[in-house]
C-alpha cells in the first residue's frame, strides 16, 4: 500500500493491526470508505452496481479502533462470500459467512492487537457468532469502554421499568419487561409496541 494509505489506516485501526489490514485490502478488489456516523449500522458491504463494477465497504469513522477492526473484518467476510457464492446463493450471515469471518479474525486474536478483555469477549463471540457485534451484549459492553467519547451513555437497560425515554430517532417510549436480550417497549409516538435493544442509547424523559 502507499504511504498515505497506511497513514490513513493508522488513524482508524489499532496500529499493530495495520499491516494485516493492509494486506487484506491489497489482496482483494474493493473500495473502502469511512463514513459519518450512522445510527442504524456500523458499516456495510455493497456489491457492484454494474457487471464490471467494484464492491464497496463502508465503515463509520467514529468507531473506536477495536470496533473498527472487527467491523472491517465482518464486511470483508461478506465480500469473500460474495466473490465465492454470489448474492443469492447463501444467507447474508449464514454458515459460509460465519466461517469466513472467524477465519479472518483468527490471525488478529493476539494480545499485541486486542486488550485481554476484548480477546476474552471475542473468544466467546466466536462460539456463537451473531449477525452483528452489537447484537452480542457482552462484547458490546467491553468495546464501549474504549470509545473515543468518554461521556457516560444512558442505555435502555439502565432505566427503571416504566421509565419514559427517547431514542436518537426521536421516538418516545415507555420501558416494559425484558424479553431475552431486548425490552418490550410501548411507543407513545405511534401507539405501537417494539422490542428495543438493551444497549440502545436513550434519553430519559
C-alpha positions in Angstrom: 0.0 0.0 0.0 1.0 3.6 -0.5 2.4 5.5 2.5 -0.6 7.8 2.6 -3.0 4.8 2.6 -1.1 3.3 5.5 -1.2 6.6 7.4 -5.0 6.7 6.9 -5.4 3.2 8.3 -3.3 4.1 11.4 -5.8 6.8 12.1 -8.7 4.3 12.5 -7.3 0.9 13.3 -5.0 -0.5 16.1 -1.5 0.4 15.0 -0.3 -3.2 15.4 -3.1 -4.4 13.1 -2.4 -2.0 10.2 0.0 -4.3 8.3 -2.5 -7.2 8.3 -5.4 -4.8 7.5 -3.5 -3.5 4.5 -2.7 -7.0 3.3 -6.3 -8.0 3.3 -7.1 -4.9 1.3 -4.4 -5.3 -1.3 -5.3 -9.0 -1.8 -8.8 -8.1 -2.8 -10.6 -5.6 -5.1 -13.0 -3.3 -3.3 -13.3 0.4 -2.4 -13.0 1.3 1.2 -14.8 4.4 2.5 -15.1 5.9 6.0 -18.5 7.5 6.5 -20.0 9.9 9.1 -21.8 8.0 11.9 -24.9 6.1 11.0 -27.2 5.0 13.9 -28.6 2.0 12.0 -25.2 0.3 11.2 -21.5 0.4 11.9 -20.6 -0.5 8.3 -21.8 -2.3 5.3 -20.8 -4.2 2.2 -22.2 -3.2 -1.2 -22.0 -5.4 -4.3 -21.0 -3.7 -7.6 -23.8 -1.8 -9.4 -22.6 -2.9 -12.8 -21.3 -6.1 -14.3 -17.7 -5.0 -14.2 -18.0 -2.7 -11.2 -16.1 -2.8 -7.9 -17.6 -3.8 -4.5 -17.6 -1.2 -1.7 -17.1 -1.5 2.0 -18.1 1.5 4.2 -17.2 2.0 7.9 -18.4 4.6 10.4 -15.5 6.9 11.1 -16.4 7.4 14.8 -15.8 3.7 15.8 -13.0 3.1 18.3 -10.0 1.2 16.8 -11.0 -2.2 18.0 -14.7 -1.9 16.9 -13.4 -0.6 13.6 -11.2 -3.7 13.1 -14.0 -6.1 14.0 -16.4 -4.3 11.7 -13.9 -4.2 8.9 -13.4 -8.0 9.1 -17.1 -8.5 9.3 -17.6 -6.7 6.0 -14.6 -8.3 4.3 -16.2 -11.6 5.1 -19.3 -10.5 3.2 -17.0 -9.6 0.3 -15.3 -13.0 0.3 -18.6 -14.9 0.5 -20.0 -12.7 -2.4 -17.0 -13.5 -4.5 -17.4 -17.2 -3.9 -21.1 -17.6 -4.0 -22.7 -14.5 -5.5 -25.5 -12.6 -3.8 -28.4 -15.1 -4.0 -26.9 -18.4 -3.1 -26.4 -18.1 0.6 -27.9 -16.4 3.7 -26.2 -13.0 4.5 -25.0 -14.2 7.9 -25.3 -17.9 7.3 -22.7 -20.7 7.8 -20.5 -19.6 5.0 -20.2 -16.0 6.3 -19.7 -17.2 9.9 -16.8 -19.5 8.9 -15.1 -16.8 6.8 -15.5 -14.1 9.5 -13.9 -16.5 12.1 -11.1 -17.3 9.7 -10.4 -13.6 9.0 -10.5 -12.7 12.7 -8.2 -15.6 13.9 -4.8 -14.0 12.9 -5.8 -10.9 14.8 -6.6 -12.7 18.0 -3.4 -11.8 19.9 -2.7 -9.5 22.9 -0.5 -7.4 20.6 -3.7 -6.2 18.8 -6.6 -6.6 21.3 -6.6 -5.9 25.0 -7.2 -9.0 27.2 -10.8 -8.2 28.0 -11.8 -7.8 24.3 -10.0 -11.0 23.4 -11.9 -12.9 26.1 -15.2 -11.4 24.8 -14.3 -12.2 21.2 -13.5 -15.8 22.0 -17.0 -16.2 23.5 -18.4 -14.4 20.5 -16.8 -16.8 18.0 -18.5 -19.7 19.7 -21.9 -18.2 18.9 -21.4 -15.7 16.1 -24.2 -13.2 15.7 -25.1 -11.1 12.6 -23.6 -8.0 14.2 -21.2 -7.4 17.1 -23.8 -5.0 18.5 -26.1 -8.0 19.0 -23.6 -9.5 21.4 -24.2 -7.5 24.5 -21.2 -8.8 26.4 -18.8 -7.9 23.6 -20.5 -4.5 23.1 -20.2 -3.6 26.7 -16.5 -4.4 26.6 -15.9 -2.5 23.4 -17.7 0.6 24.6 -15.1 1.1 27.3 -12.6 2.0 24.5 -14.9 4.5 22.8 -13.4 7.9 22.0 -16.3 9.6 23.6 -15.8 9.1 27.3 -19.1 10.7 28.3 -21.3 8.3 30.2 -24.0 6.9 28.0 -27.5 6.1 29.2 -28.8 2.8 27.9 -32.3 1.3 27.9 -31.3 -1.5 30.3 -30.1 1.1 32.9 -33.5 2.7 33.1 -36.2 1.5 35.6 -39.2 -0.3 34.3 -41.9 2.1 33.3 -39.5 4.9 32.5 -40.2 7.2 29.6 -37.3 7.7 27.2 -36.5 8.9 23.7 -34.2 7.2 21.2 -31.9 9.0 18.7 -34.6 8.8 16.1 -36.9 11.0 18.2 -39.5 8.3 19.1 -40.7 8.3 22.7 -41.2 5.0 24.6 -42.2 3.6 27.9 -39.9 0.8 29.1 -41.5 -2.6 29.6 -40.4 -6.1 30.6 -37.2 -7.7 29.3 -37.6 -10.3 26.6 -34.3 -12.2 26.4 -31.9 -9.5 25.1 -34.4 -6.8 24.4 -37.1 -4.9 26.2 -40.7 -4.8 25.1 -41.5 -1.0 25.0 -44.6 0.9 24.2 -44.0 3.7 21.6 -46.0 6.8 22.7 -45.2 8.4 19.3 -47.3 6.0 17.2 -49.1 3.7 19.7 -47.1 0.5 18.7 -45.0 -2.0 20.7 -41.3 -2.5 19.9 -38.5 -4.7 21.1 -35.7 -2.3 21.9 -32.1 -3.4 22.3 -30.9 -3.3 25.9 -27.8 -1.3 25.0 -29.6 1.2 22.8 -28.7 4.8 23.8 -31.6 6.5 25.4 -32.5 9.9 26.9 -34.7 9.6 29.9 -37.7 12.0 29.9 
